[in-house]
Amino acid sequence: MDLDLNGKRALVTGSTRGIGFATAAGLSEMGATVVINGRTAASTEAALAKAKADRPKARFEAAPGDLSTPEGAAAVIEAAGDLDILVNNMSIYDIKAFEDISDSEWQRFFDTNVMSGLRLTRHYLPKMLARNWGRVVFVSSESGIHIPEEMIHYGVTKAAQLAAARGCAELTKGTCVTVNSVLPGPTWVEGLAAKFEARAKAQNTTVEALQEQMFAKRRPTSLLQRFEAPEEIANMICYVCSPAASATNGAALRCDGGIVRNPF
């Protein structure tokens, strides 16, 4: 299986922690030069330092910028330079009742979760097509199919990513460029851990009890019945970026722990 990315250059957005950081690490182990992105220079440089400390022989660079704005996207594009691989991972989420989601909140979610990836793909995809090799991955979510009632705005933006990825894949017909989506399930990332710890303290319970309750009530169809690790998602993303995935194009690849029951 050809997983060699030596000589390739990748940008992983939102890669200062969680799935993004794990993906950046995985791509670097496959030989790629990986550009790390965070909203601020401070967060990006901190992640860059950690990545280099963990893997001193790997090649990492930094491209800070808030991709929810056109100006931020332009700054990231300038810092990142030419790319062979683009992983659109940047995303936000929040639990909020549908009736409480304001117009401005809807716009913030759309700008962050959807426009960030569209701006970068619009810039890089034509260049990949001209070189006749490239990989674009949108990190969507099972919530794009299994829209959660507690965060409908998040689910809608994740569904929009699926549509964007499939539409962009249509532009690659007959080439060695692919555009795919990866759909994680609930993943145990740093921010989520902090939220669960605070909630457990407020409710005088344990994090473990809240995790069990989460899958019993909100994701009862999960076959894993546990949170996934960021590395489990990164494994799928990294494979899709590899030469071995040359025949995988226009696909929505689920690594959701079996939450979505539809087999197609």
PAPA-268362 format. One record per residue (C-alpha): residue number from 1; residue in one letter; y, x, z. Coordinates in nm, 2 decimals, decimal comma. Each point is the difference from the previous one (the first is absolute). Layout:
# PAPA-268362
 num residuo      Y      X      Z
 NUM       a      Y      X      Z
...
//
This chain:
# PAPA-268362
 num residuo      Y      X      Z
   1       m   0,00   0,00   0,00
   2       d   0,33   0,15  -0,11
   3       l   0,25  -0,02   0,29
   4       d   0,19   0,31  -0,10
   5       l   0,38  -0,05   0,01
   6       n   0,10   0,36  -0,03
   7       g   0,31   0,03  -0,21
   8       k   0,10  -0,36   0,07
   9       r   0,31  -0,11   0,18
  10       a   0,00  -0,32   0,21
  11       l   0,26  -0,20   0,19
  12       v  -0,12  -0,23   0,29
  13       t   0,28  -0,23   0,12
  14       g   0,02  -0,09   0,36
  15       s  -0,22   0,30   0,08
  16       t   0,15   0,11   0,34
  17       r  -0,29  -0,17   0,18
  18       g  -0,29  -0,25  -0,03
  19       i  -0,17  -0,06  -0,33
  20       g   0,27   0,19  -0,19
  21       f  -0,04   0,32   0,21
  22       a  -0,38  -0,03  -0,02
  23       t   0,02  -0,04  -0,38
  24       a   0,24   0,30  -0,04
  25       a  -0,25   0,21   0,20
  26       g  -0,30  -0,12  -0,21
  27       l   0,18   0,07  -0,33
  28       s   0,09   0,35   0,12
  29       e  -0,36   0,07   0,09
  30       m  -0,09  -0,09  -0,36
  31       g   0,25   0,27  -0,12
  32       a   0,31  -0,20  -0,08
  33       t   0,35   0,11   0,09
  34       v   0,11  -0,30   0,21
  35       v   0,36  -0,12   0,05
  36       i   0,05  -0,18   0,34
  37       n   0,25  -0,28   0,03
  38       g   0,17  -0,17   0,29
  39       r   0,32  -0,20   0,04
  40       t   0,19   0,28   0,17
  41       a   0,01   0,38  -0,03
  42       a  -0,10   0,04   0,36
  43       s  -0,32  -0,21  -0,02
  44       t  -0,09   0,16  -0,33
  45       e   0,04   0,35   0,12
  46       a  -0,19  -0,07   0,32
  47       a  -0,30  -0,14  -0,21
  48       l   0,03   0,30  -0,24
  49       a  -0,02   0,24   0,29
  50       k  -0,31  -0,18   0,14
  51       a  -0,17  -0,01  -0,34
  52       k   0,06   0,38  -0,05
  53       a  -0,12   0,08   0,35
  54       d  -0,32  -0,21  -0,05
  55       r  -0,07   0,15  -0,34
  56       p   0,17   0,33  -0,04
  57       k  -0,15   0,08  -0,34
  58       a   0,10  -0,34  -0,15
  59       r   0,32  -0,05  -0,20
  60       f   0,25  -0,26   0,14
  61       e   0,36  -0,07  -0,08
  62       a   0,25  -0,26   0,13
  63       a   0,20  -0,27  -0,18
  64       p   0,18  -0,21   0,26
  65       g   0,17  -0,33  -0,09
  66       d   0,01  -0,37   0,07
  67       l  -0,18  -0,15  -0,30
  68       s   0,12  -0,35   0,08
  69       t   0,33   0,09  -0,17
  70       p   0,07   0,13  -0,35
  71       e   0,19   0,29   0,15
  72       g  -0,29   0,10   0,22
  73       a  -0,24  -0,02  -0,29
  74       a   0,22   0,22  -0,21
  75       a   0,01   0,26   0,27
  76       v  -0,38   0,00   0,03
  77       i  -0,05   0,03  -0,37
  78       e   0,24   0,30  -0,02
  79       a  -0,18   0,17   0,29
  80       a  -0,35  -0,08  -0,11
  81       g   0,04   0,12  -0,36
  82       d  -0,27  -0,07  -0,26
  83       l  -0,32  -0,16   0,12
  84       d  -0,36  -0,06  -0,11
  85       i  -0,08  -0,23   0,29
  86       l   0,21  -0,27   0,16
  87       v  -0,13  -0,19   0,31
  88       n   0,23  -0,29   0,09
  89       n  -0,09  -0,03   0,37
  90       m   0,34  -0,07   0,16
  91       s  -0,01  -0,34   0,17
  92       i   0,12  -0,20   0,30
  93       y  -0,15  -0,29   0,19
  94       d   0,09  -0,24   0,28
  95       i  -0,15  -0,30   0,17
  96       k   0,24  -0,29  -0,03
  97       a  -0,02  -0,38  -0,03
  98       f   0,06  -0,12  -0,36
  99       e   0,30  -0,22   0,10
 100       d   0,17   0,30   0,17
 101       i  -0,01   0,23  -0,30
 102       s   0,36   0,01  -0,13
 103       d   0,11   0,06  -0,36
 104       s   0,12   0,35   0,10
 105       e  -0,35   0,08   0,15
 106       w  -0,17  -0,12  -0,31
 107       q   0,22   0,23  -0,20
 108       r  -0,06   0,29   0,23
 109       f  -0,37  -0,03  -0,04
 110       f   0,02  -0,04  -0,37
 111       d   0,23   0,30  -0,04
 112       t  -0,22   0,22   0,22
 113       n  -0,35  -0,11  -0,10
 114       v   0,04  -0,08  -0,36
 115       m   0,31   0,16  -0,15
 116       s  -0,08   0,34   0,15
 117       g  -0,31   0,03  -0,21
 118       l   0,14  -0,17  -0,31
 119       r   0,30   0,24   0,00
 120       l  -0,22   0,31   0,01
 121       t  -0,26  -0,14  -0,24
 122       r   0,27  -0,09  -0,25
 123       h   0,11   0,37   0,01
 124       y  -0,34   0,18   0,00
 125       l  -0,23  -0,22  -0,20
 126       p   0,16   0,07  -0,34
 127       k  -0,02   0,37   0,07
 128       m  -0,37  -0,02   0,09
 129       l  -0,06  -0,20  -0,32
 130       a   0,18   0,27  -0,20
 131       r  -0,22   0,27   0,15
 132       n  -0,31  -0,23  -0,03
 133       w  -0,11   0,05   0,36
 134       g   0,11  -0,15   0,33
 135       r  -0,09  -0,21   0,30
 136       v   0,20  -0,28   0,15
 137       v  -0,13  -0,18   0,31
 138       f   0,17  -0,29   0,18
 139       v  -0,12  -0,02   0,36
 140       s  -0,01  -0,38   0,04
 141       s  -0,20  -0,19   0,27
 142       e  -0,27  -0,26   0,04
 143       s   0,30  -0,21   0,12
 144       g   0,10  -0,02  -0,37
 145       i  -0,30  -0,22  -0,05
 146       h  -0,07  -0,13   0,35
 147       i   0,37  -0,09   0,07
 148       p   0,04   0,01   0,38
 149       e   0,18  -0,30   0,15
 150       e   0,16   0,23   0,26
 151       m   0,17   0,22  -0,26
 152       i   0,03  -0,19  -0,33
 153       h   0,29   0,22  -0,12
 154       y  -0,22   0,30   0,03
 155       g  -0,29  -0,17  -0,19
 156       v   0,23  -0,11  -0,28
 157       t   0,13   0,35  -0,06
 158       k  -0,36   0,14   0,00
 159       a  -0,10  -0,26  -0,26
 160       a   0,30   0,11  -0,20
 161       q  -0,12   0,36   0,01
 162       l  -0,34  -0,12  -0,14
 163       a   0,18  -0,17  -0,29
 164       a   0,22   0,30  -0,07
 165       a  -0,29   0,24   0,00
 166       r  -0,20  -0,21  -0,24
 167       g   0,29  -0,05  -0,23
 168       c   0,08   0,37  -0,01
 169       a  -0,37   0,08  -0,07
 170       e   0,03  -0,20  -0,32
 171       l   0,25   0,26  -0,12
 172       t  -0,27   0,27   0,02
 173       k  -0,24  -0,13  -0,25
 174       g  -0,18   0,27  -0,19
 175       t   0,14   0,28   0,22
 176       c  -0,12   0,23   0,28
 177       v   0,25  -0,16   0,24
 178       t  -0,12  -0,26   0,26
 179       v   0,18  -0,24   0,22
 180       n  -0,19  -0,16   0,29
 181       s   0,04  -0,18   0,33
 182       v  -0,17   0,08   0,33
 183       l  -0,03  -0,28   0,25
 184       p  -0,05   0,12   0,36
 185       g  -0,09  -0,23   0,29
 186       p   0,15   0,03   0,35
 187       t   0,05   0,37   0,06
 188       w   0,06   0,17   0,34
 189       v   0,32   0,19  -0,07
 190       e   0,25   0,15   0,25
 191       g   0,24  -0,29   0,00
 192       l  -0,27  -0,25   0,05
 193       a  -0,14   0,19   0,29
 194       a   0,33  -0,01   0,18
 195       k   0,05  -0,37  -0,06
 196       f  -0,35  -0,08   0,14
 197       e   0,06   0,22   0,31
 198       a   0,32  -0,18   0,07
 199       r  -0,16  -0,34  -0,05
 200       a  -0,29   0,08   0,22
 201       k   0,23   0,11   0,28
 202       a   0,21  -0,32  -0,03
 203       q  -0,32  -0,22   0,00
 204       n  -0,17   0,20   0,27
 205       t  -0,30   0,07  -0,22
 206       t  -0,15   0,29  -0,19
 207       v   0,06   0,13  -0,35
 208       e  -0,37  -0,05  -0,07
 209       a   0,01  -0,36   0,10
 210       l   0,29  -0,06  -0,23
 211       q  -0,18   0,17  -0,29
 212       e  -0,30  -0,23   0,05
 213       q   0,22  -0,30   0,02
 214       m   0,17   0,10  -0,32
 215       f  -0,32   0,00  -0,20
 216       a  -0,13  -0,31   0,17
 217       k   0,31  -0,21  -0,08
 218       r   0,19   0,15  -0,28
 219       r  -0,26   0,19  -0,21
 220       p  -0,33  -0,18   0,09
 221       t  -0,15   0,07  -0,35
 222       s   0,02   0,38   0,05
 223       l  -0,34   0,16  -0,03
 224       l   0,11   0,32   0,17
 225       q   0,15  -0,19   0,30
 226       r   0,22   0,29   0,08
 227       f   0,31   0,18  -0,12
 228       e  -0,04   0,25  -0,27
 229       a   0,11   0,36   0,04
 230       p   0,28   0,13  -0,24
 231       e  -0,25   0,25  -0,14
 232       e  -0,24  -0,27  -0,11
 233       i   0,27  -0,15  -0,22
 234       a   0,12   0,34  -0,12
 235       n  -0,35   0,08  -0,12
 236       m   0,02  -0,29  -0,25
 237       i   0,36   0,09  -0,11
 238       c  -0,09   0,36  -0,06
 239       y  -0,31  -0,09  -0,20
 240       v   0,21  -0,22  -0,23
 241       c   0,24   0,29  -0,05
 242       s  -0,28   0,23  -0,11
 243       p  -0,13   0,08  -0,35
 244       a  -0,33  -0,17   0,11
 245       a   0,18  -0,34   0,00
 246       s   0,08   0,02  -0,37
 247       a  -0,16  -0,33  -0,08
 248       t   0,16  -0,19   0,29
 249       n   0,32  -0,16  -0,13
 250       g   0,18  -0,32   0,07
 251       a  -0,22  -0,06   0,30
 252       a   0,07  -0,14   0,35
 253       l  -0,24   0,21   0,22
 254       r  -0,07  -0,15   0,33
 255       c  -0,07   0,21   0,31
 256       d   0,08  -0,29   0,23
 257       g  -0,31   0,00   0,21
 258       g  -0,13  -0,31  -0,17
 259       i   0,27  -0,24   0,11
 260       v   0,04  -0,15  -0,35
 261       r  -0,31  -0,20  -0,08
 262       n   0,06  -0,04  -0,37
 263       p  -0,23   0,25  -0,16
 264       f   0,21   0,03  -0,32
//
